[in-house]
Amino acid sequence: FVSSKKQSTNYDRVIGQIGIVTEDINNINAEGQVKADGKIWTARSIDNSIIPAGSEVIIDRIDGVKLIVKNK
C-alpha cells in the first residue's frame, strides 16, 4: 500500500515567506541565492526574470533543493 498523501517537511514553512536575494538570480546562467528562514538557498525566478541582489522576493515553491521565487 502506497499512500498518496503528501508529507509535509519543515522546509515547506518558507513557502509564502519573503526572502532577500544575496546573489543575482539569473536562470539562464544557473545563478542565484536567497536568504530565507536564516539559511542561504539556491534560487531561481518563477518567470525567468533576472532579479538583482538586495531585492525582496516571495517564495512560491521549492523544487528539489532550490527555491522558486517571484518579485515582491
Backbone bond lengths (Angstrom), bond angles and torsions (degrees), N, CA, C in turn:
res aa  C-N    CA-C-N  psi(-1)  N-CA   C-N-CA  omega(-1)  CA-C   N-CA-C  phi
1 F - - - 1.473 - - 1.523 109.51 -
2 V 1.306 116.41 125.72 1.461 121.28 178.62 1.524 108.27 -114.07
3 S 1.284 115.36 126.07 1.462 119.91 178.94 1.517 109.52 -82.07
4 S 1.314 116.41 132.29 1.465 119.72 178.08 1.526 110.95 -91.96
5 K 1.324 115.85 1.62 1.461 119.71 179.57 1.527 109.70 -69.39
6 K 1.309 115.26 129.26 1.463 120.58 -179.39 1.520 109.19 -72.74
7 Q 1.317 115.66 129.26 1.454 119.53 177.63 1.519 109.37 -86.76
8 S 1.301 115.36 133.61 1.457 120.98 179.73 1.520 109.56 -85.37
9 T 1.324 115.66 142.00 1.464 119.96 175.29 1.519 107.69 -118.46
10 N 1.298 116.18 166.18 1.463 120.33 177.79 1.523 111.16 -63.10
11 Y 1.323 117.63 -25.68 1.457 120.61 -179.63 1.520 111.56 -63.81
12 D 1.338 116.45 -28.31 1.460 120.16 -179.27 1.527 112.38 -58.39
13 R 1.311 116.83 -23.06 1.468 118.75 -175.65 1.531 112.60 -67.16
14 V 1.319 118.83 -16.94 1.466 119.99 178.84 1.523 112.00 -79.65
15 I 1.330 117.92 -16.96 1.460 120.77 -179.82 1.530 108.50 -63.77
16 G 1.328 115.22 129.82 1.462 120.81 -177.76 1.519 113.72 89.99
17 Q 1.328 117.22 -12.89 1.465 120.64 178.59 1.524 110.83 -78.92
18 I 1.314 114.18 165.35 1.462 121.20 175.35 1.524 108.31 -95.97
19 G 1.321 115.35 135.19 1.455 121.45 176.02 1.516 109.50 -122.58
20 I 1.322 115.94 164.14 1.467 122.63 177.67 1.523 108.49 -111.53
21 V 1.325 115.90 127.21 1.466 120.77 178.83 1.532 108.21 -71.48
22 T 1.337 116.44 123.28 1.467 121.27 -179.81 1.527 111.85 -103.53
23 E 1.332 116.92 -16.84 1.470 122.94 175.21 1.520 105.99 -142.62
24 D 1.338 116.91 130.68 1.467 120.56 -178.93 1.530 111.01 -40.82
25 I 1.333 115.80 133.87 1.463 120.39 176.67 1.521 108.04 -92.12
26 N 1.329 115.17 121.64 1.461 122.01 179.80 1.525 106.89 -143.02
27 N 1.327 116.56 100.64 1.464 121.37 -176.16 1.523 112.68 -60.04
28 I 1.327 116.96 -38.89 1.464 120.79 -176.88 1.530 110.84 -62.28
29 N 1.342 116.31 -39.68 1.466 120.42 179.07 1.524 113.00 -90.25
30 A 1.333 116.66 4.48 1.471 122.45 -178.92 1.522 110.93 54.49
31 E 1.345 115.43 46.57 1.464 121.17 -179.91 1.518 109.73 -123.04
32 G 1.304 115.06 153.16 1.451 120.08 171.88 1.512 112.93 140.38
33 Q 1.337 114.26 138.25 1.457 120.89 176.77 1.519 109.06 -141.61
34 V 1.334 114.23 147.42 1.456 121.95 178.64 1.518 108.20 -132.54
35 K 1.338 116.06 139.83 1.457 120.32 172.69 1.520 107.71 -96.47
36 A 1.322 115.71 121.36 1.457 122.27 179.19 1.520 108.44 -148.31
37 D 1.310 116.16 142.97 1.466 121.53 178.75 1.531 111.28 55.30
38 G 1.349 116.14 33.07 1.456 121.06 177.30 1.518 114.93 76.52
39 K 1.327 117.10 6.09 1.466 121.09 -178.36 1.527 110.05 -124.67
40 I 1.327 115.13 157.36 1.469 121.35 173.59 1.530 107.11 -96.05
41 W 1.323 115.12 126.47 1.461 122.37 -179.11 1.526 109.24 -118.04
42 T 1.331 116.65 147.92 1.454 121.19 165.99 1.520 106.12 -69.39
43 A 1.331 117.45 139.82 1.463 119.97 -176.31 1.514 111.66 -140.19
44 R 1.325 115.09 152.01 1.457 123.64 174.20 1.523 107.51 -134.35
45 S 1.333 116.30 152.61 1.459 119.81 179.17 1.525 109.84 -84.55
46 I 1.325 115.24 147.62 1.461 121.58 -177.02 1.529 111.66 -67.41
47 D 1.346 117.03 -29.15 1.464 121.09 -173.32 1.529 113.00 -116.97
48 N 1.331 116.85 17.80 1.475 123.28 -179.93 1.526 113.82 66.48
49 S 1.338 117.73 12.22 1.464 119.22 176.18 1.524 109.55 -75.51
50 I 1.325 115.38 155.25 1.465 121.09 174.99 1.528 107.02 -88.02
51 I 1.331 115.88 127.26 1.463 120.93 -178.97 1.525 107.65 -117.31
52 P 1.337 117.18 119.19 1.468 119.50 -175.35 1.531 113.42 -74.00
53 A 1.329 114.34 154.10 1.464 121.47 175.19 1.523 109.28 -56.05
54 G 1.317 115.64 143.31 1.458 121.43 -179.33 1.519 112.91 95.55
55 S 1.337 117.21 -14.27 1.466 120.99 -179.87 1.528 110.55 -74.70
56 E 1.335 115.28 150.96 1.454 120.69 170.98 1.521 107.57 -93.72
57 V 1.322 115.71 136.15 1.459 121.48 179.84 1.528 109.51 -130.45
58 I 1.326 114.77 159.47 1.455 121.03 174.71 1.520 107.81 -105.19
59 I 1.319 116.23 132.85 1.454 120.93 -178.36 1.530 108.48 -82.17
60 D 1.328 115.55 117.36 1.458 121.77 -176.94 1.524 111.99 -86.55
61 R 1.341 115.77 -44.11 1.469 119.41 -178.92 1.525 109.25 -165.43
62 I 1.318 114.50 174.47 1.462 121.71 175.91 1.521 107.38 -114.88
63 D 1.330 116.16 131.04 1.457 121.85 177.80 1.525 106.69 -120.20
64 G 1.304 117.13 100.88 1.466 121.15 -173.65 1.510 108.89 66.92
65 V 1.325 116.98 -113.12 1.475 120.77 177.72 1.531 111.66 -111.20
66 K 1.334 116.07 11.44 1.470 120.05 179.87 1.519 110.63 -104.81
67 L 1.321 115.13 144.49 1.459 119.83 170.42 1.520 108.55 -88.10
68 I 1.313 116.70 137.30 1.460 122.41 173.79 1.533 104.86 -105.11
69 V 1.337 115.32 120.24 1.469 120.13 -170.04 1.526 111.75 -125.52
70 K 1.333 114.42 162.91 1.465 120.62 175.68 1.517 108.19 -135.93
71 N 1.331 115.37 156.85 1.463 120.32 178.72 1.517 109.84 -59.35
72 K 1.324 114.29 143.67 1.464 119.82 179.69 1.500 110.77 -73.64
